[in-house]
Amino acid sequence: MSAQNQKKNYRLKQNWYSKSKTNQQPGKRPQKGRGGKRPNAVSRIKPVKKPPVRISFLGGLNEIGKNITLIECENDIVIVDCGMAFPDGDMLGVDLVIPDFSYIEQNVDKVRGIVLTHGHEDHIGGLPFLLSKINVPLYGTPLTLGLVENKLREHSLINKVKLNTVNAGSTIKLGCMDVKFIHVNHSIPDSVAFAIKTPGGTIVHTGDFKIDCTPISGDTIDLSSFARVGDEGVLALLAESTNAERAGYTPTEQMVSESLDNLFKKAEKYRIIIATFASNVNRVQQIINTADKYGRKVAFSGRSMVNYMDVAVKLGYLHLPQNILIDIDMLSKYPPEQVVLVTTGSQGEPMSALSRMAYSDHRKVMVGEGDFIIISANPIPGNEKTVGNVVDELLKRGCKVIYESMYDVHVSGHACQEELKLMHRLVRPKYFIPVHGEQKHLRKHAELAEFLGMERKNIFIGDIGNTVEVCDDYMKQIASVPAGKVFVDGLGVGDVGSIVLRDRKHLGQDGLIIIVASLDVYDGHVISGPDIVSRGFVYVRESEGLLDEVRQLALGILEDCAENNVHEWGIIKNRLREEIAKLISQRTRRSPMILPILQEV
């Protein structure tokens, strides 16, 4: 085509375009063409609304321990950890405290798996009790699952549960969710955090962590993965709050190595006994390294210590120099200055090895003036008194005891304020939920998030049983789920409740009076008794007059009921309790439990 014809065609097109623009009425949209579409209209795609994510807390809030969190999206649930807690002073006779699993049992068909952050009891201790009720797969790092395997074997569950080993850096798919395992530093190796990618957004759960640039074993925390997840966008951050009140950074584990070295020099003529957490594999490795340097043999004491070390050695997380380990029965065959005993009991637990040594109740170890004892742990809140009692008993026996923080024989495994700030800056969540701590820890962590610029409305401070629903547009609390404390006492799980604990407390404070009598089956008159049995109330030989008064009053009540044709056991027993309680209160200002036992003859 010639240049002249090209110019002519261009002018024709321009004229047509100008006429079409002129003919269009002002203020009106272009008319639709064939097919109902407007000329040159850009089709708009309506964005798909994301489903909300529900986060339920069955433990770990307003308490230390018993950590368990449920992440729910669409028709899938992922459980993060399943821990236990130790009983406090009011839980008389209770061995363990575990979460209430009712909500999980009701929704077991939605549960796609349990993912574990690390192998501490407050994160895995409740698993045998949950897995005895439901059967779902477990996912964790090698050491964590090695410790879980021991627990399941003790409860005869090892062949029932599927254990899936996942290394840090890997991602698994559970229903509609992708769970990425992110390496963190903690006081036990193989600890991880989770980035849980759901259709509604990404949830980051830090687990227990700290930032240690010189860890005893393994790599430093994988901050780059947290940064990448933050760049992709995080809907909500769940971060631990244990050390939220502490300014600065948590000291490195290397500091403990230096302190242990100095203490070993001081104790050159003593037998060294070190109490630490059985799960603190890195601390035990430091002790072994220092013992090897000074030519000492190492023995372990305490069932949990021996179990943890067996697993750690088998999986390669604890490295033993040749011939350094000896059996506890061999201690007496070596001079005191050539041995180190690593034991449980750093929290003053009554049945722990160190406590039994302190009270001369240990079958294999007697302590005295030749012992140099190091308590390499800080008391968990609430344990200060029991730890103090153990220290006092050891000092009475002439032991030299190192327990003060000034000796730097322990560092925390939890992040302090500056480390928490760094985590928030890397992840940059839209919403924040502080977890793992008492109310004061959760509040302080929330204040920290506000200080970093997060709006208060985007922070949720929860409690056990709370469920929070989050999505791009909102975060709100919805109906709570069943939750609470279930007490384990011996072989009984959940059969000890608040009423039983109240009775135990009553018995412990004021004692018990039992009233035993035999009544005529026909007219209700007393045939024999009433006999009075006292336990924990008064010393019988010194209170015969009082007990005789109780006997006469009980006899009068029983005879009065017979004369007035009152034969209902409930009415008779209530009269006995009320009137005898009134008499005892007047005479002694005490309130023992009164237990009438009546039989018809």
Helices and strands as residue ranges (DSSP letters): H 3-23, G 34-36, E 53-59, E 68-73, E 76-80, E 96-99, H 102-106, G 108-110, E 111-115, H 121-124, H 127-131, E 138-140, H 142-154, E 163-165, E 171-174, E 177-183, E 192-198, E 201-205, H 223-232, E 234-240, H 254-266, E 271-275, H 281-293, E 297-301, H 303-314, G 328-333, G 336-338, E 339-343, H 353-358, E 371-375, H 384-396, E 400-402, G 405-407, H 417-427, E 429-435, H 439-451, G 456-458, E 467-470, E 475-478, E 485-489, E 492-493, H 498-510, E 512-519, E 526-535, G 540-542, H 544-563, H 569-588, E 593-600
